[in-house]
Amino acid sequence: MEENRSTFKLSGREKAGLIWHYLRPCWGHFAAALLCACLSMALNALTPQIIRITVDSILGSEEAKLPALVLRVLPLETLRQEPVTALWWAAGAVMVTALLRGLCSFGQRAQLSRGSEAYVKGLRDDLYRRIQYLPFAWHKQHPTGDIIQRCTSDVDVIRTFVCNQLVEVVRTVFLIILYLWIMFRMNVKLSLIALAFIPIVGLSSGVFYRKISSRFKTADEAEGEVTACAQENLTAVRVVRAFGREKYEEDKFQAKSERYAGLWIHLGKLLSVYWASGTLLTCLQVMVIILAGIHESVAGAMTLGAFVAFVSYNESLAWPVRSLGRVLSDMSKAGVSMDRVGYILRSPEEQEQPDDVPFPGGDIVFDHVTFGYEGQPVLKDVSFTIREGETFAVLGGTGSGKSTLVHLLDRLYDVPEGSGRITIGGVDLRHIRRSDLRRHIGLVLQEPFLFSQTIGENIRAVRPDAPEDAMRRAAAIACVDEAVTSFPEGYDTIVGERGVTLSGGQKQRVAIARMLMQQAPVMIFDDSLSAVDAETDEKIRTALRRSTGKATVLLISHRVTTLMQADRILVLDGGRVAELGTHAQLVEKPGIYRDIYHIQMQSADRALLEEGGSEHGGH
Ligand SMILES: Nc1ncnc2c1ncn2[C@@H]1O[C@H](COP(=O)(O)OP(=O)(O)OP(=O)(O)O)[C@@H](O)[C@H]1O
C-alpha cells in the first residue's frame, strides 16, 4: 500500500536509528555536554555536605566522616577553636563549588550548541537534498506549506528534543540516582518517604502533559492558520487592493489571531493550575520530610547537620522530577515530528535504472498513449510522430492535455506499462536516463520561474561559464536584449523579490534566452509566448527559426499565428488527436483548426480596422 503523509509512522527502532544517524558525527560534543552536566550535578551535591560538616563537626562536636585526604587538608581542630574562621572556610568552599559549577554549565552549553547545530545541519541538508530528487508527482501531491513546515518547525522540535530534552533526561536520571544514593546513606527511613513521592509527582506531571498535548497541537495549528492567512494576504496584495478587500482581510486576520490568543490564554490557565497543584504536592512532601526528619533528629537517629543536608537534597529532587514527567510526555510531540520528517526521508527518489541509456536523438513517437491523473483520463489513445528537426505545433482547448504531453516527454510522469509508449529514436522513453533526457530537452513554460539572481545569472543558469556574447546572442534572439540593456544595471539587474519586477512578457523572454543557452536538440515552448504581443511573438519566432537550426521544436499555443508556420500541426480535442497536417491542409478541410483560424483572423482584422479607424479619427 502506498504511504500516506498523514498516517506514515516510524517504529520506535527506526526513530532511534534516525536520531543516532545524525548524532553519530557529532556524538563527542554531546558526550562532553553530558559529562559537564553530570559533573555539575555532583558539585551541586557537595554544598549540603559542606553545611553538614560545618554544623556537625566544626560548630558541633560530631566526628567528621571524611576521606583521609580531605582531613589532611582541613585544619579541623583549629577551625573548631575559631568558629568565625570556620564559617569563612565554609563560605569559601561553597563559592569554589559554585565557580566550578559555573564552568561546567558553560562547558555544557558550549558543547551542546556546537553539537545541536551540527546535528540539525545534517538533518536539514539531507531533507533538502532528498526534496531535490523526489519525483514531480510527489511535489504535486504535497502542499508546499506542509513541506516547508516539516523542514523547519518539525526539524526544530526534533532538535529541541535531542539537544535539550534528551540531555535533560540523562541529567535528571543521573541526579535522581546520585541524590537518592546519598540520601539512603544518610537515612533509609526518610529516603523511603522521599522515594514514595517521586512516582506520584513524575506520573501526575506526565499524565497532565499528555492530556494537554492535544491542546498544544490545536494551538500550533491555530498559529499555522495565522501565518498562512498573513502569507496569503501578502502574496495577493494586488488583488486585495484591486477588490478593496482590506477590511475583510483585516477582520479575517483578527478572528484567527483572536482564536490563537484565546487558545493560549486557556492553555496558560491550565498550566497555572498544574504548576500550583504541583507546588502544593511538592510542599506536602517537603513538609512530611521535615516532620519525619525532626522526629528522627530528636530520637537521635540523625544529626542536626545531616537533617539540614537531607532536606536540601530532597528539595533539589523536586524540580527535576516534575520536569522529567513533562519531558517524557513531550516525547510524543517529538515522535510526531520524527514521523513527519521521516516521511520525506523515506519517500522514494526518482531512480535511474542501471541499464538506462543516454539520449538517443531521432524521431519522437507517441504510440497509442493513454494517460491520466488520479484515475481521471487526460490523454486517450494518442498517436503521432514528431520528425527529427521539424517544427511541430500543438493546438487545443484548455485542459485538452497539451501540457501533459510535455510532462510525459520530460519524464516528469511515466506512461504506465500497458498504456502505450513514447519513443525517441526507437528507444522507449522509460529506458532513457532522466538526467540526460532533460539535458537534451529545453523547456519554456507559460509561467516561467526566474531565480532571485541577476538576469545574466538566470540566462546562464544551465551554463554558468558561458561567455558574455553567447548570453547576449540568446537574449537578442529572445528579443529581450534591448529591454535588459535599458535597465541601469543591465544584465546585473536582480530579479525576483529582492529586485526589479519584470513584466510577464519580459520574464517569458528571459526564460526563452535561458533555454536557448542550453543548446538542446529538442526545444519545447509550452504557451511560452502568450504574454508577448503578436508583433514581438512574430519577431522571436523569425529569430528562432534562424537560430534553432536542426533542433526539433515543439510549439504549444492558443494563437494560430504562432502555429501556422510550423511544419505540421496537431489538434488535440478532449485528450484525443482530432486533426494532424500542415497549415495549408488543415485550413482546407472543415474542422476545429479551420474554425479557430477564421475566428482569430476575423478578430485580428477587426482589431486592425479599429486601430486604423482610431488613427484616422485622430488626424
Ligand atoms: N499534476 C496534475 N494532477 C492532477 N490533474 C492534473 C495535473 N496536471 C494537469 N491535470 C489535469 O489534466 C487536465 C489536462 O491538463 P493540461 O495541463 O495537460 O491541459 P492543457 O491542454 O495544457 O491546458 P491549458 O491550455 O489550460 O494549459 C486538466 O483537466 C488538468 O486539471
Ligand as a Chemical Component Dictionary entry (heavy atoms), coordinates in Angstrom:
data_LIG
# 
_chem_comp.id                   LIG 
_chem_comp.type                 NON-POLYMER 
_chem_comp.pdbx_formal_charge   0 
_chem_comp.three_letter_code    LIG 
# 
loop_
_chem_comp_atom.comp_id 
_chem_comp_atom.atom_id 
_chem_comp_atom.alt_atom_id 
_chem_comp_atom.type_symbol 
_chem_comp_atom.charge 
_chem_comp_atom.model_Cartn_x 
_chem_comp_atom.model_Cartn_y 
_chem_comp_atom.model_Cartn_z 
_chem_comp_atom.pdbx_ordinal 
LIG N1  N1  N 0 -0.495 17.161 -11.817 1  
LIG C1  C1  C 0 -1.797 17.037 -12.085 2  
LIG N2  N2  N 0 -2.583 16.357 -11.237 3  
LIG C2  C2  C 0 -3.892 16.206 -11.487 4  
LIG N3  N3  N 0 -4.520 16.686 -12.587 5  
LIG C3  C3  C 0 -3.789 17.368 -13.469 6  
LIG C4  C4  C 0 -2.389 17.592 -13.265 7  
LIG N4  N4  N 0 -1.924 18.319 -14.306 8  
LIG C5  C5  C 0 -2.985 18.530 -15.118 9  
LIG N5  N5  N 0 -4.091 17.968 -14.621 10 
LIG C6  C6  C 0 -5.441 17.964 -15.261 11 
LIG O1  O1  O 0 -5.280 17.370 -16.539 12 
LIG C7  C7  C 0 -6.048 18.046 -17.495 13 
LIG C8  C8  C 0 -5.153 18.463 -18.664 14 
LIG O2  O2  O 0 -4.235 19.399 -18.189 15 
LIG P1  P1  P 0 -3.112 20.039 -19.121 16 
LIG O3  O3  O 0 -2.341 20.991 -18.281 17 
LIG O4  O4  O 0 -2.364 18.976 -19.797 18 
LIG O5  O5  O 0 -4.024 20.834 -20.175 19 
LIG P2  P2  P 0 -3.616 21.940 -21.229 20 
LIG O6  O6  O 0 -4.178 21.489 -22.525 21 
LIG O7  O7  O 0 -2.154 22.211 -21.206 22 
LIG O8  O8  O 0 -4.428 23.184 -20.674 23 
LIG P3  P3  P 0 -4.061 24.765 -20.741 24 
LIG O9  O9  O 0 -4.085 25.164 -22.161 25 
LIG O10 O10 O 0 -5.178 25.398 -19.962 26 
LIG O11 O11 O 0 -2.731 24.941 -20.092 27 
LIG C9  C9  C 0 -6.716 19.211 -16.785 28 
LIG O12 O12 O 0 -8.048 18.832 -16.515 29 
LIG C10 C10 C 0 -5.946 19.379 -15.505 30 
LIG O13 O13 O 0 -6.773 19.777 -14.461 31 
# 
loop_
_chem_comp_bond.comp_id 
_chem_comp_bond.atom_id_1 
_chem_comp_bond.atom_id_2 
_chem_comp_bond.value_order 
_chem_comp_bond.pdbx_ordinal 
LIG N1  C1  SING 1  
LIG C1  N2  SING 2  
LIG C1  C4  DOUB 3  
LIG N2  C2  DOUB 4  
LIG C2  N3  SING 5  
LIG N3  C3  DOUB 6  
LIG C3  C4  SING 7  
LIG C3  N5  SING 8  
LIG C4  N4  SING 9  
LIG N4  C5  DOUB 10 
LIG C5  N5  SING 11 
LIG N5  C6  SING 12 
LIG C6  O1  SING 13 
LIG C6  C10 SING 14 
LIG O1  C7  SING 15 
LIG C7  C8  SING 16 
LIG C7  C9  SING 17 
LIG C8  O2  SING 18 
LIG O2  P1  SING 19 
LIG P1  O3  DOUB 20 
LIG P1  O4  SING 21 
LIG P1  O5  SING 22 
LIG O5  P2  SING 23 
LIG P2  O6  DOUB 24 
LIG P2  O7  SING 25 
LIG P2  O8  SING 26 
LIG O8  P3  SING 27 
LIG P3  O9  DOUB 28 
LIG P3  O10 SING 29 
LIG P3  O11 SING 30 
LIG C9  O12 SING 31 
LIG C9  C10 SING 32 
LIG C10 O13 SING 33 
# 
